[in-house]
Amino acid sequence: MSTYIRQKELSSGKSRYYVTAVADGHHYGCGGFDRKKDAEERCRLVDGRLAAGTFRQELVKQEESLPFKNFATGWLDEKEKNLKPGSARSYRDTFNLHVLPYLGEMKLNDITPTDIQEWVNKLGKVKQRNKKNLAPATIGKAYRYLRACLKNAEDRDLIDRCPCRGINLPKVPKEEMDFLSPDEVGRLLEKAEGTYRDLFTVLAYSGLRLGEGLALRWRDIDFGMNAIKVNRSLCTLSGEFQEPKTRSSRRAVRMLPRLRTHLTAMQHGQAPDDLLFKSKSGTHLDASNCRRAFEVALEAAKLKDVTVHSLRHTYTSTMLAAGESIKRIQHDLGHSSITMTMDTYGHLIPDGSGEALLRADALFGGPKNGVVELRRAE
């Protein structure tokens, strides 16, 4: 059993010091302080309670009487240690926007399933800047984050039972996949400008995600292997480079001849560590600016309203139409399983059932009066 202090740099440039106690294999947040000497004083106080064996009882009594936001803040501080920057930002923003304004002042042990259901219902009526209701998927994400937080309180015996049970969530509609045709991609690229045109070319002809494309360096383009090596990604929320999300996301994607030609023309005078797509100051492109440039190009080309991510769908649909195997496409896309690829793109696989029926009929109509004898293993 012990305590430690974690220093965190704030956006204001100041530091804040967080005290954590380690007991029974768990980490307990014991407050944050602007001055290190105050954090050290809290450490001495908690160390005394740990030595006397009273820390557990006092912690439970204290956290039961405090507002839920106090427990949630400590839980988030611990949770983000094991999260990538983008995920940590997602958790923090979701709690600040959608959870704490509704449940933050409630006592931790007073929250009931009825409170959770009423909270979900209220979120369904929230209007966003575009005057649309909060998306069911966003509500579902907020609920999952809240449930993880309250489940942690249950695991630590701070509440008898997690109140996230029997909750009716809004149904997430299955959106129809939309993408551009090869001809429409050509029209889009004609209207896109500068670096954005190069970016959209790579995304459309490789199936890379936007974050993967923005993270590419020239050392990742292997002309000898005729492949693009995906070794990292740019988190579009935090603006930081990070490791690929899964093991399968780290991959080598084959280059179409036209993509190889385009990249060869782009490469002149570039150093291995230079980014393929960079701003005038030499930093990576901003993801929001990329999306806006994509929308401008779509409008200029008089194309339907789709997202940058639709270029990934365009690549996949085109490869399937060309006869590429679903297994190979799974690898190119970086999907963790072929099931995921089939669930997403299975309906785009060309229907060869007519030819299959004819081949099966030929087998059944073998040489002996239309019957093929299949030998059984002895």
C-alpha positions as CSV (number, residue, x, y, z in Angstrom):
1,M,0.0,0.0,0.0
2,S,1.4,3.4,-1.0
3,T,0.7,6.8,-2.5
4,Y,2.2,8.7,-5.4
5,I,1.8,12.1,-7.0
6,R,1.3,12.6,-10.7
7,Q,2.0,16.0,-12.3
8,K,0.0,17.1,-15.3
9,E,0.6,20.1,-17.5
10,L,-2.6,22.1,-18.2
11,S,-3.4,23.9,-21.4
12,S,-2.9,27.2,-19.4
13,G,0.8,26.2,-18.9
14,K,0.4,25.6,-15.2
15,S,0.8,22.3,-13.5
16,R,-1.7,20.4,-11.4
17,Y,-0.7,17.6,-8.9
18,Y,-2.9,14.5,-8.5
19,V,-2.6,12.2,-5.5
20,T,-3.3,8.5,-6.0
21,A,-3.4,5.7,-3.3
22,V,-2.6,2.1,-4.2
23,A,-4.4,-0.4,-2.0
24,D,-5.7,-3.9,-2.5
25,G,-4.5,-3.8,-6.1
26,H,-6.6,-0.8,-7.0
27,H,-5.7,2.8,-7.7
28,Y,-7.8,5.4,-5.8
29,G,-7.8,9.1,-6.8
30,C,-7.3,11.3,-3.7
31,G,-7.6,14.7,-5.1
32,G,-5.9,17.3,-7.3
33,F,-3.9,20.3,-6.2
34,D,-2.4,23.4,-7.7
35,R,0.5,23.4,-5.3
36,K,2.9,20.4,-4.9
37,K,3.2,21.0,-1.2
38,D,-0.6,20.5,-0.8
39,A,-0.4,17.3,-2.7
40,E,2.5,16.1,-0.5
41,E,0.4,17.0,2.6
42,R,-2.5,14.9,1.2
43,C,0.0,12.0,0.6
44,R,1.1,12.1,4.3
45,L,-2.5,12.1,5.4
46,V,-3.5,9.2,3.2
47,D,-0.3,7.2,4.1
48,G,-1.4,7.5,7.8
49,R,-4.8,6.1,7.0
50,L,-3.3,3.3,5.0
51,A,-1.0,2.4,7.9
52,A,-3.9,2.5,10.4
53,G,-6.1,0.5,8.2
54,T,-8.9,3.1,8.1
55,F,-8.4,4.3,4.5
56,R,-10.9,1.9,3.0
57,Q,-13.8,2.8,5.4
58,E,-13.1,6.6,5.1
59,L,-12.9,6.4,1.3
60,V,-16.2,4.7,1.0
61,K,-17.9,7.0,3.4
62,Q,-16.4,10.1,1.7
63,E,-17.2,9.1,-1.9
64,E,-20.7,8.0,-1.1
65,S,-21.5,11.5,0.2
66,L,-19.7,13.4,-2.6
67,P,-21.4,14.3,-5.9
68,F,-21.0,11.8,-8.8
69,K,-18.8,14.3,-10.7
70,N,-16.1,13.9,-8.1
71,F,-15.9,10.2,-8.5
72,A,-16.2,10.4,-12.3
73,T,-13.3,12.9,-12.5
74,G,-11.0,10.6,-10.5
75,W,-12.1,7.7,-12.6
76,L,-11.3,9.6,-15.8
77,D,-7.9,10.6,-14.5
78,E,-7.0,6.9,-14.0
79,K,-8.7,5.7,-17.1
80,E,-6.8,8.0,-19.5
81,K,-3.5,6.4,-18.4
82,N,-4.4,3.3,-20.4
83,L,-6.0,5.1,-23.4
84,K,-4.6,6.6,-26.6
85,P,-4.9,10.4,-26.8
86,G,-7.9,10.3,-29.1
87,S,-9.8,7.9,-26.9
88,A,-9.0,9.9,-23.8
89,R,-10.3,13.0,-25.4
90,S,-13.5,11.2,-26.4
91,Y,-14.1,10.0,-22.9
92,R,-13.4,13.5,-21.4
93,D,-15.5,15.3,-23.9
94,T,-18.4,12.9,-23.7
95,F,-18.6,13.2,-19.9
96,N,-18.3,17.0,-20.0
97,L,-20.9,17.4,-22.7
98,H,-23.4,14.7,-22.1
99,V,-23.0,13.1,-18.7
100,L,-21.9,15.5,-15.9
101,P,-24.4,18.3,-16.8
102,Y,-27.2,15.8,-16.0
103,L,-25.9,13.5,-13.3
104,G,-22.8,15.3,-12.0
105,E,-24.5,16.8,-8.8
106,M,-26.2,13.5,-7.8
107,K,-24.7,11.4,-5.0
108,L,-22.9,8.4,-6.3
109,N,-25.0,5.9,-4.3
110,D,-28.3,7.7,-5.1
111,I,-28.2,7.1,-8.9
112,T,-30.9,4.6,-9.9
113,P,-31.9,2.8,-13.1
114,T,-34.8,5.2,-13.4
115,D,-32.3,8.2,-13.3
116,I,-30.2,6.6,-16.0
117,Q,-33.3,6.0,-18.2
118,E,-34.5,9.6,-17.7
119,W,-31.0,10.8,-18.7
120,V,-31.0,8.7,-21.9
121,N,-34.5,10.1,-22.7
122,K,-33.3,13.7,-22.2
123,L,-30.3,13.1,-24.4
124,G,-32.6,12.0,-27.2
125,K,-34.2,15.5,-27.2
126,V,-30.9,17.5,-27.2
127,K,-30.6,19.7,-30.3
128,Q,-27.2,20.2,-31.8
129,R,-25.9,23.3,-33.7
130,N,-27.2,21.8,-36.9
131,K,-30.6,21.7,-35.2
132,K,-30.7,17.9,-35.4
133,N,-31.3,15.7,-32.4
134,L,-28.3,14.0,-30.8
135,A,-27.5,10.8,-32.9
136,P,-28.5,7.5,-31.4
137,A,-24.9,6.3,-31.8
138,T,-23.7,9.2,-29.8
139,I,-26.2,8.5,-27.0
140,G,-25.1,4.8,-27.1
141,K,-21.4,5.8,-26.7
142,A,-22.2,8.1,-23.7
143,Y,-24.2,5.3,-22.1
144,R,-21.3,2.8,-22.5
145,Y,-18.8,5.3,-21.0
146,L,-21.1,6.0,-18.0
147,R,-21.7,2.3,-17.5
148,A,-18.0,1.6,-17.4
149,C,-17.6,4.3,-14.8
150,L,-20.4,3.1,-12.5
151,K,-19.3,-0.5,-13.0
152,N,-15.9,0.5,-11.6
153,A,-17.7,2.0,-8.5
154,E,-19.4,-1.3,-8.0
155,D,-16.2,-3.3,-8.3
156,R,-14.7,-1.1,-5.6
157,D,-17.7,-1.7,-3.4
158,L,-18.7,2.0,-3.4
159,I,-22.2,1.1,-4.6
160,D,-24.2,-2.1,-4.1
161,R,-25.0,-2.5,-7.8
162,C,-24.4,-0.7,-11.0
163,P,-27.6,1.1,-12.0
164,C,-27.0,0.7,-15.7
165,R,-29.4,-2.2,-16.2
166,G,-32.7,-2.7,-18.1
167,I,-32.1,0.6,-20.0
168,N,-33.8,1.2,-23.3
169,L,-31.5,2.9,-25.7
170,P,-32.6,4.5,-29.0
171,K,-32.1,2.2,-32.0
172,V,-29.2,3.0,-34.2
173,P,-30.4,3.0,-37.8
174,K,-28.4,1.0,-40.3
175,E,-27.1,3.6,-42.7
176,E,-26.9,2.7,-46.3
177,M,-23.3,2.8,-47.6
178,D,-22.7,5.6,-50.0
179,F,-19.7,6.1,-52.2
180,L,-18.5,7.5,-55.5
181,S,-18.1,5.6,-58.8
182,P,-14.6,5.5,-60.4
183,D,-15.8,8.1,-62.9
184,E,-17.0,10.4,-60.1
185,V,-13.6,10.1,-58.3
186,G,-12.0,11.4,-61.5
187,R,-14.3,14.4,-61.5
188,L,-13.7,15.0,-57.8
189,L,-9.9,15.0,-58.2
190,E,-10.1,17.4,-61.1
191,K,-11.8,20.0,-58.8
192,A,-9.6,19.3,-55.7
193,E,-6.6,21.6,-55.3
194,G,-3.0,21.3,-54.3
195,T,-2.0,19.0,-51.5
196,Y,-5.7,18.0,-50.9
197,R,-5.8,16.6,-54.4
198,D,-2.8,14.4,-53.7
199,L,-4.4,13.3,-50.4
200,F,-7.7,12.4,-52.0
201,T,-5.9,10.5,-54.8
202,V,-4.0,8.3,-52.3
203,L,-7.2,7.7,-50.2
204,A,-9.3,6.8,-53.3
205,Y,-6.7,4.5,-54.8
206,S,-5.5,2.7,-51.6
207,G,-8.5,2.5,-49.2
208,L,-6.5,4.1,-46.4
209,R,-8.4,5.9,-43.5
210,L,-8.0,9.6,-43.4
211,G,-5.8,9.5,-40.2
212,E,-3.6,6.8,-41.9
213,G,-3.1,9.0,-45.0
214,L,-2.3,12.1,-43.0
215,A,0.4,10.2,-41.0
216,L,2.3,8.9,-44.1
217,R,6.0,9.8,-44.5
218,W,8.0,9.1,-47.6
219,R,9.9,6.3,-45.8
220,D,6.5,4.5,-45.7
221,I,6.3,4.4,-49.5
222,D,8.2,1.3,-50.7
223,F,8.5,1.4,-54.4
224,G,10.6,-1.8,-54.4
225,M,7.7,-3.7,-52.7
226,N,5.2,-1.6,-54.6
227,A,3.4,-1.0,-51.3
228,I,2.4,1.7,-48.8
229,K,3.4,0.7,-45.3
230,V,0.9,1.7,-42.7
231,N,2.8,2.0,-39.4
232,R,1.0,4.8,-37.6
233,S,-2.1,7.1,-37.8
234,L,-2.9,10.7,-37.0
235,C,-5.6,11.0,-34.3
236,T,-8.0,13.5,-35.9
237,L,-9.3,14.5,-32.4
238,S,-6.0,15.2,-30.6
239,G,-3.8,15.9,-33.6
240,E,-1.2,13.5,-32.3
241,F,0.5,10.6,-34.2
242,Q,-0.2,7.2,-32.6
243,E,0.3,3.5,-33.1
244,P,-2.2,1.6,-35.3
245,K,-5.5,0.8,-33.5
246,T,-5.0,-3.0,-33.9
247,R,-2.3,-5.4,-35.1
248,S,-4.1,-5.9,-38.4
249,S,-4.1,-2.1,-39.0
250,R,-0.3,-2.3,-39.3
251,R,0.0,-3.5,-42.9
252,A,1.4,-3.1,-46.4
253,V,-1.1,-1.9,-49.0
254,R,-0.5,-2.6,-52.7
255,M,-0.2,0.3,-55.1
256,L,-2.3,0.5,-58.2
257,P,-0.2,1.5,-61.2
258,R,-1.8,4.9,-61.4
259,L,-1.2,5.5,-57.7
260,R,2.5,4.5,-58.1
261,T,2.8,6.9,-61.0
262,H,1.2,9.7,-59.0
263,L,3.5,9.1,-56.0
264,T,6.6,8.9,-58.1
265,A,5.8,12.4,-59.5
266,M,5.2,13.7,-55.9
267,Q,8.4,12.3,-54.5
268,H,10.9,14.6,-56.2
269,G,13.1,16.4,-53.6
270,Q,11.5,14.9,-50.5
271,A,13.4,13.5,-47.5
272,P,12.5,10.1,-46.0
273,D,11.0,11.7,-42.9
274,D,9.0,14.3,-44.7
275,L,5.2,14.0,-44.6
276,L,3.5,13.3,-47.9
277,F,0.8,15.8,-47.1
278,K,1.8,18.9,-45.1
279,S,0.8,22.5,-44.5
280,K,2.8,25.5,-45.6
281,S,4.5,25.5,-42.2
282,G,5.6,21.9,-42.7
283,T,3.2,20.3,-40.1
284,H,0.6,17.7,-40.8
285,L,-2.7,18.8,-42.4
286,D,-5.7,19.5,-40.1
287,A,-8.3,16.9,-40.5
288,S,-11.2,19.4,-40.3
289,N,-9.6,21.4,-43.1
290,C,-9.3,18.2,-45.2
291,R,-13.0,17.5,-44.8
292,R,-13.9,21.0,-45.7
293,A,-11.7,20.8,-48.9
294,F,-13.4,17.6,-49.8
295,E,-16.9,19.2,-49.5
296,V,-15.7,22.1,-51.6
297,A,-14.4,19.7,-54.3
298,L,-17.7,17.7,-54.2
299,E,-19.7,20.8,-54.7
300,A,-17.5,22.1,-57.5
301,A,-17.8,18.7,-59.3
302,K,-21.6,18.7,-58.7
303,L,-21.4,15.3,-56.9
304,K,-23.6,13.9,-54.2
305,D,-22.9,14.7,-50.6
306,V,-20.6,11.9,-49.2
307,T,-17.8,12.0,-46.7
308,V,-14.0,11.6,-47.0
309,H,-14.4,8.1,-45.6
310,S,-16.5,7.2,-48.6
311,L,-13.3,7.1,-50.6
312,R,-12.4,3.9,-48.6
313,H,-15.8,2.4,-49.7
314,T,-15.1,3.5,-53.3
315,Y,-11.8,1.7,-53.3
316,T,-13.3,-1.5,-51.9
317,S,-16.3,-1.5,-54.2
318,T,-14.1,-1.0,-57.2
319,M,-11.7,-3.8,-56.2
320,L,-14.6,-6.2,-55.6
321,A,-16.1,-5.3,-59.0
322,A,-12.7,-6.1,-60.5
323,G,-12.8,-9.6,-59.0
324,E,-10.4,-9.2,-56.1
325,S,-10.9,-11.7,-53.3
326,I,-12.5,-10.6,-50.1
327,K,-9.6,-12.0,-48.1
328,R,-7.1,-9.8,-49.9
329,I,-9.4,-6.8,-49.4
330,Q,-9.6,-7.6,-45.7
331,H,-5.8,-7.3,-45.5
332,D,-5.7,-4.0,-47.6
333,L,-8.3,-2.4,-45.3
334,G,-6.7,-3.6,-42.1
335,H,-9.8,-5.3,-40.8
336,S,-9.2,-7.7,-37.8
337,S,-11.4,-10.4,-39.3
338,I,-12.9,-11.4,-42.6
339,T,-16.3,-11.4,-40.8
340,M,-16.0,-7.7,-40.3
341,T,-15.2,-7.2,-44.0
342,M,-18.1,-9.4,-45.1
343,D,-20.5,-7.7,-42.8
344,T,-19.5,-4.3,-44.2
345,Y,-19.0,-5.1,-47.9
346,G,-20.5,-8.6,-48.5
347,H,-23.5,-7.1,-50.3
348,L,-21.1,-5.5,-52.9
349,I,-19.6,-8.8,-54.0
350,P,-20.6,-9.6,-57.6
351,D,-23.3,-12.2,-57.7
352,G,-21.9,-15.3,-59.5
353,S,-24.7,-17.5,-58.4
354,G,-25.8,-18.2,-62.0
355,E,-22.5,-19.6,-63.0
356,A,-22.3,-21.6,-59.8
357,L,-25.7,-23.2,-60.5
358,L,-24.5,-24.2,-63.9
359,R,-21.3,-25.7,-62.5
360,A,-23.2,-27.6,-59.8
361,D,-25.7,-28.8,-62.4
362,A,-22.8,-30.1,-64.5
363,L,-21.5,-32.0,-61.5
364,F,-24.8,-33.5,-60.7
365,G,-25.3,-34.4,-64.3
366,G,-22.2,-36.6,-64.5
367,P,-21.5,-39.4,-67.0
368,K,-23.7,-42.1,-65.4
369,N,-27.2,-41.1,-66.1
370,G,-26.7,-37.7,-64.6
371,V,-25.3,-38.9,-61.3
372,V,-21.8,-38.2,-60.0
373,E,-20.5,-40.8,-57.6
374,L,-18.6,-39.3,-54.7
375,R,-16.2,-41.7,-53.1
376,R,-16.4,-42.0,-49.3
377,A,-13.2,-42.3,-47.3
378,E,-12.9,-45.8,-45.9
